[in-house]
């Protein structure tokens, strides 16, 4: 993964995480958003581990 891709994935994860704070979004949808943010974090973390 390039640094540019890494930054983009982290940015998307942070955006999804931020959306979970919007009370206009139903709770079940916010839960899915957080799940996807955590999944993206895992992808980035796995890539970081592979580089070591």
N, C-alpha and C positions, 0 to 999 in steps of 0.2 A: 504494500500500500504506500502510495506517495504521501508526502507531508501534506500536500494540498487535499488529498482524499481524506486523510486523517482529520484535518481541520474541518472539512465539510461534514463529516459524520458526527464529530463532537458538537458542531453547531446545530445540526438537526436534532440531536439528542437533547441539547439544552433548550431548544425551541419547544419540543414536545413536553419537556419537564415544566417549562414555564406555562404552557397551555393548561396544565393540570391545576393551576391556581385560579383559572377563570371559572367562577361559579355559574356563569351562563351555560357552560358545557355540562351536560348531564354526568352524574357521578360514574355511571358505567363506562361512558366514553373517556372520562378522565383516567379511569383505571387502565383502560387499553392504551392510552397515550403514555402513561408511566411504564407499562410493561414494555412497550416498544422502545422507549428511551433506555431502559435497563438492557434490553437486547442489543441495542446499538453500542452501549458502553461495553458490553461483553465482547463484541466484535473488535472494538478498538483495543481492549485489554488483551485479547488473544493475539492480536497483531504485535502489540508491544512485547508480549512474552516470547513470541517467535523470533523477534529481532535480537533477543538476549543471547 
